[in-house]
Amino acid sequence: MPTILHIDDDKTIRTTFRMLAKQYRLYEAYSADDGLEKVANFIASGIPLDLVITDQDMNELQRTTVIQKPNGYDVINGLKTRRYDGPVILATTHPFEPARVTQYNTGKITHFDKRKGIPDLVKVVEEILRK
């Protein structure tokens, strides 16, 4: 069964994605609420990874302060140094900016518009994993 690491600061999105994966037994889904450290820990665990899905914007609001977390581009650029070179889905409501990807093969990145919803994301995941 393929293994996916899903990184998103929105707990509802992470939970829904994991529930669908479990319900349909499509793949083993792991999740993280922010980027680089969790990716490094996951890869260091030795679990084979078939796909990374990362949110582009991961900022945390605490009262009136925005706490900057590593964004999806930071995650993607950090993957190669963590010895992952497989497919990546960048989930966002913004246009994809290939120039911000400096350390990774942009041909392995699929842009996904989050406004389409989790069911469409699952379809994209299935399509990528069939390749």
Secondary structure, 3 states (H helix, E strand, C coil): CCEEEEECCCHHHHHHHHHHHHHHCCCEEEEECCCHHHHHHHHHCCCCCCEEEEECCCEEEECCEEEECCCHHHHHHHHHHHCCCCCEEEEECCCCCHHHCCCCCHHHEEEEEHHHCHHHHHHHHHHHHHC
